[in-house]
Amino acid sequence: MEFSTTMRVWTLFLLLLLLLKSDIVHSASDYLIGLGSYDITGPAADVNMMGYANADQIASGLHFRLRARAFIVAQSKGNRVVFVNLDACMASQLVTIKVIERLKARYGDLYTEKNVAISGIHTHAGPGGYLQYVVYIVTSLGFVRQSFDVIVDGIEKTIVQAHENLRPGSIFVNKGDLLDAGVNRSPSAYLNNPAAERSKYKYNVDKEMTLLKFVDDEWGPLGSFNWFATHGTSMSRTNSLISGDNKGAAARFMEDWFERKGSVRMDSVGFDDGIPRRISNIIPSLHDNQFVGLYAMWVHFCSMFFSMQSKSLKWWSDQRIFSPLCGFSTLLLMPRMIAGLVLFVCEHILFDSQVCHLFWQHGRDHELLELAASFQSPPGKPATKTSSVARRVRGVLRQVDKPRFVSAFCQSNCGDVSPNVLGAFCTDTGLPCDFNHSTCGGKNELCYGRGPGYPDEFESTRIIGERQFRKAVELFNGASEQIKGKVDFRHAFIDFSQLEVNLSNSEVVKTCPAAMGFAFAAGTTDGPGAFDFKQGDDQGNPFWKLVRNVIKTPGKEQIDCQHPKPVLLDTGEMKLPYDWAPSILPIQIFRVGQFVILSVPGEFTTMAGRRLRDAVKTVLSGNKDFGSNIHVVIAGLTNTYSQYVTTYEEYEVQRYEGASTLYGPHTLSAYIQEFKKLAHALISGQPVEPGPQPPDLLNKQISLLTPVVVDGTPIGVKFGDCDSDVPKNSTFKRGDMVTVTFWSACPRNDLMTEGTFSLVEFLQGRDTWVPAYDDDDFCLRFKWSRPFKLSSHSKATIEWRIPQDVTPGVYRIKHFGAAKSLLGSIRHFTGSSSAFVVA
C-alpha cells in the first residue's frame, strides 16, 4: 500500500515535470509572429482601373473587396521583418514613403524602409491613380487621392494589427508544383534563351508554389503566405468591377476554408461547386430546420389527407385512425415530437423516402412562402455610417481575442506568365494567333488569351483562384520543415538610369534612362493594345515616330543604349510636369532562417527570375550558416513599380515584356550584380550603402478627376428604395441568379471600408435577419450605374448567384449607401428587397 502511494506520488511528479518541460519547449519559440489584414478597397465608381492602361475601363461596382495582409517575424531580442501583400496591381513608391513615415511616427526606428516590404498581387481590376510617376496615372486622369489614402491607411492598420498580434510561434515551409494555373504568353521570346539553359527546366514557366505556415504556440495555425507566378489578368480589360482577380479570390477561399474548418458548426462542408462557401455560423443548419420542415409537412398532410386517392397511400388514409391523430397532434404535441413521429412513419412503416420527401418539401415550401410574403420591400431609410460594418458576415464570426486567420497569395516572377491557360486565339476566326507577333491578320486587337472558364471571365477567375487555393491547402496541411535561424535584412536604393554593370566576360556596360518600345503599345494576349502596333517590333513605325517626336525626341545616346528597342516613349528623360518614370529603385533581401525573399520592384520574366534566384542562392549557399537547404522566392512588384525585366536574349526579341524593360538590355545583369552585393553583405554581417533617396512627388501631383457634386432621386423616391424587386412569391434554387436594383448614390461618397455595399440576409426564426453573404463573397456582385455621366441619379444593382451549398430558407437582399447633398454633407441610407425563398 505504501509502495503504491509512493509510486503514485512519483508518477504525478514526473508527469508534472514532463508537462512543464513540454510547455517550455513548446513556448520557447525562435520567433515572435503576428499577422494582420485590413480593407483597402478604393472608389468603386468613376476611377480608371490600374493595369491594362485602358482609358475606357472605369470602375462601376464591386466583384469582391480588396485587402492588405501582413506578417511580422521578429526575434525576441533581435531583428524583425514586415511583409505586406496588397490586393492591388503593384506597390507604389509614394505609398511606401508615406507608410514608412507613419510607422516611424508611431514606432520610431522599429520599422523602416529597410525591413518593411510592400508587394502587389498584380490584379488588373483595382482602382488606379495611387502611383506618383506620370506614365502610370495618365489613364486615371492623374492622381486619385481617395485611391491613395485608402491603401496607405489600410497598410498602416494592417501592420499595426500584426504588431499588436505578435506572440511566440513557429514557421514551417513547404513547396510543390501547380501545373495548370499559368502558361507562357511570350513563348517565342523564351525560346531565344540559350538551349542549354532551357534544357535545365521542364517547363517554360515556373510551376512551383512555395508556402509559409505560421503557427501560434497557443492558438495553433494563424495563417499562410505563398508565392506563385501567374498574372492577375483572369478578369479582362473590359471588366468594370473591382476584384482581386485570381489571387484575391484564392485568399478569400482559403481564409473561409480555415475559418469554417475550425468552427463548431459547418454549414458548408464540401466543395460542391468547386468553391468553399461560408455563411454566418449563427444561421441554423439544415438539420435544425428539418424539424420545422417535418412539422410543416405533417400539418400539411393533415389538412389534405381526406382527399388522398393515391393507391400507395389508400391503406393508411383511414379517417378513423388519422382524423383524431391529426387533430390531437397539431394542437397539443410539440413540433419536435411530431417530426419524430413523421420520421418513424417514413422510415419504418412506409419505407418510401420519395413520398416522405414529397410531403416534406411541399409542406416546408408552403410554410416558407407564407413567411416570406410577410416581408415586403420597405421604403429606403437613413442609416448610420457604421451600419454596414456591423452587418458584415466575417465581423459576426470573429472570435474574441483570437487573431483571424490570414492567407495571402503573393506574386512572383510573373512577367511572361498568363492565367489564360487555354491559349491565345483570334476573335474573328477562332484560330490560334500568330506565334511570333500575337496578331490576327496583322492586327493585335483581335488576339486574346482564353481562361479555363472561357467565355466567362468570372468563372476563369474562380477556377484559377481555386487551383491556387487547393494547392495551398495541400502545402499547408503537409508543411513539416520548420524554419530556424536568424532574422535579417538588407536594402539599398539604386539609380538604374546610369548604373555600371560588370558582365561575366569582364566587359563593363551601363543601364539607360527609362524608355518604352513600340511593342509596349501592342499590349499582350491578356490585354491587346490598339492601332497598328505589334509585339516583336524592333524597327518602329515612321508615323508613330513623328508622333513620338512631338512629345520627346530621344537622343542618339539613348537610342544606342536601348538598342535593339525602338524607343516610343523616352519616359526617363521626360520631366514635365514632373517625372514620367522612376530612375531610383529599391532592392531588398529578407532572411528568416533558411527562407529568403528577394523584393524586386517590377515584373521579372520566368527565366529572368530563375537567373536572379540562382545567383543569390549560389552566394548564400557558400556560407555555413545557410548550407544547401535554402528556399529563395522572388516577391514581384514590391515597394515601387518599374515595369518589366527580361533576360538579354528575350530583350532582343522585343515582345511586350522586352519593350517594357525600361533600363535597356542589361537591366537583369544590373539586378543580379546589386542583389549579389546584398547577399554578400547579409552573410558577412556588413551594412550596405543606402543609396540615393527616391523623390517624394506628392505635392506635385495633378488630378483631373471631377468630384461628386450632388446625389439625387426622382420626386417621391427615397435613397434605398427598391426600383426592381424580386418577383412576388418567388422561390429560387441553387445556381439561380437573384437580381435586385435600388435607387442609390455615388460609391465614392463612402468606400464602406471594412463594411459592405451589398448584403444577403437569412431569416432566423420568424423575425430575426442575420447576415449570410456580403461584399467579401465571390457569389455576390454590386453594380453601380447612372443614366449619363453628369446625372445626379444613380442605381445599384445587386446580383446574387446562389451557391450550391446554400442553406434553404427565407432570404432578402440589402443595400447600404451614402448620398452627398448640394452643401456637401454625407447621409447614409439602406434599403431591402422583399423576402424570397431559396429551396
Secondary structure, 3 states (H helix, E strand, C coil): CHHHHHHHHHHHHHHHHHHHHHHHHHHCCCEEEEEEEEECCCCCEEEEEECCCCCCCEEEEECCCCEEEEEEEECCCCCEEEEEEECCCCCCHHHHHHHHHHHHHHHCCCCCCCCEEEEECCECCEECCCCCCHHHCCCCCECCHHHHHHHHHHHHHHHHHHHHCCEEEEEEEEEEECCCCCEECCHHHHCCCCHHHHCCCCCCCCCEEEEEEEEECCCEEEEEEEECCCCECCCCCCCCCECCHHHHHHHHHHHHHHHHHHCCCCCCCCCCCCCCCCCCCCCCCHHHHHHHHHHHHHHHHHHHHHHCCCCCCHHHCCHHHHHHHHHHHHHHCCHHHHHHHHHHHHHHHHCCHHHHHHHHHHHHHHHHHHHHHCCCCCCCEECCCCHHHHCCHHHHHCCCCCCCCEEEEECCCCCCEECCCCEEEECCCCCECCCCCCCECCEHHHEEEECCCCCCHHHHHHHHHHHHHHHHHHHHHHCCEECCCCEEEEEEEEECCCCEEECCCCCEEECCCCCEEHHHHHECCCCECCCCCCCCCCCCCHHHHHHHHHHCCCCHHHHHHHCCCCEEECHHHCCCCCCCCCCEEEEEEEEECCEEEEECCCEECHHHHHHHHHHHHHHHHCCCCCCCCCEEEEECCECCCCEEECCHHHHHHCCHHHHCECCCCCHHHHHHHHHHHHHHHHHHCCCCCCCCCCCCCHHHCCECCCCCCCCCCCCCCCCCCEEECCCCCCEECCCCEEEEEEEECCHHHCCCCCCCCEEEEEEECCCEEEEEEECCCCCEEEEEECCCCCCCCEEEEEEEECCCCCCCEEEEEEEEEEEECCCCCEEEEEEECCCEEEC
